[in-house]
Amino acid sequence: MSVADRLAGLSPEQRALFEKLREKQRKAAARPPQPPPVPSGPSKSPARPDALRLKCAACQTPMRVPLKVLAGKAELPVKCPNAECGKIIRLKKSVRPAAKAAGAPKPRPKEENVNYDD
């Protein structure tokens, strides 16, 4: 039995409902796909501009250090929050400006012209 045969056997109310559903499907197919919703809960913390986010170099445990704690210090020792690790990481303030550090290429070492034919 084809779709046309099935539609012919429907009552006018059923046919109207079927057409509404078909139109909704067409509109849904025409819309661009929506990104998946961001899970909200205690597992994912939102990005905070007032804290530095980093991971322990030894065990990869994530941690956040408030920027207020770093203010005015050239170096700050931070202990890993993982009780099994406990490694101390030393955060050092960069002396280079951020724009220069990210965009400028590293200088090449000077090469000497050495002639060993003598």
PyMOL commands that set and color helices and strands:
alter all, ss='L'
color gray80, all
select helices_A, chain A and resi 3-8+12-30+67-70+98-103
alter helices_A, ss='H'
color red, helices_A
select strands_A, chain A and resi 51-55+62-66+75-79+88-92
alter strands_A, ss='S'
color yellow, strands_A
deselect
rebuild
show_as cartoon
